[in-house]
Amino acid sequence: MAKVLITNSLKEDIFKRFKSGSEKIFLLMKSLEASPNKGKAVGHVAEVVIKELKYLGFRFYFVTDGRVLKFGTEDELAALLIKFVKVSSKKDQKKVILEIKTVLKSMGFDSFF
């Protein structure tokens, strides 16, 4: 079972925007632990894949190891780390994806911790 982490700034943003609906969003995010292949790939930097989950017109972006996700064994998938980093509306989608790519290129995957 993969491990899902959510940045503190994203948690605060979700609580602020969605209030009582935030519980459903966190359950959606945690559902990736059981099925880590969920979500649409929207970009990649080296072996890190940027994917999104949609909920009510919003996109929740997460990063993970694309090599393990695609070719990994069951044991590797069980140890997979999925990190949720940003949320956006449809109109801000492109800007947020570019921002995530910039951070990954300059600082790497660990910069989101």
N, C-alpha and C positions, 0 to 999 in steps of 0.2 A: 504494500500500500504506500503510495507516494505521500510526501509530506507537503502540506500547503502552508505557506507563511504569507502574512499580509502586513505591509508596512504600517507603522503607527500613523503616519500622515494620511494614508488612504483610509484607515479605520475611522479617523476623525472626520474626514470628508464624507464618508458614507453615512455616519451618524448624523451629521449636519444636514445633508441633502435629503435623506430618505426617512429619518426618524423611526417610526414604527415599522416601516418596510425593510429596515436594515437587516433584520433577522433572516428574511428570505434570501437576501443577497449573500449573507455569510454562509447559509446552507448551500446555495448554488456554488459558491467558491469551494467549500469543503467537499462537494461532490466529486471534485477532481481527484481526491485521494483514492477513490475506488476506480475511476476511469480517467486516467491522465491524458488520454488522447482527445478529450473533449475540446471544443473551441476551434476557432478559425485562425490559421497562421496568417499574420499580417506583415511579417518581416523577420529578418534574422541578421545577426552580427556574429561572424565566425561560426561557432557551433551553438550559439545561444539563439533560441527561437522566441520571437515575440508573438503571443497569441492573444485572442480576445474572446470574451464571453459577453453575450448581449442580454440585457434585461431592461424592459420598458423604455427602449430608445436610448439607453446608455450602454457604453462599452467599458468593460473592465479588463484591463491589460495585465498579462502576466508573462514572466520570462522563465525559461527552463532550458535544460540541456537537450538540444535537438537530436544529437547522436543517440543518446540513451532512449529518448522517446521513440525514435524510428527503428533502431536496431537492437535495443536492449533486451536482455533476458528478463524473466520474471523477477529474479533477485535484484537486478539493476533497476527495474521499474519500481520495485518496492522501496529502494533507497533514493529515488528521484526527488529532487527539491523543486517545488513550483512556487514562485514568488510573485504575488500580486503587487503591482507598483502604481498604477494610475487608473483613473476613471475619466471618461469624456462623453460628451454628447456626439451625435453624428457629425455636426458641423465642425467640431474641433478634432475629429479623428486623425486627420493627416498631420496636424501640428503636434499632437501628443505622440504619435508613432515616431516622428522625426526627433522629438525630444528624448524619447527612450533610446533610440539608436545612438544619438549623440553621447549620452551618458555611458552607454555600453562601450562605445568606441574609445572614449577618453579614459574611463575609469574601470571598466570591466563589470562583470556580473556582481561582484562583492560590493560594489558601490551602492546597491539598493538595500543593504542591511543596516 
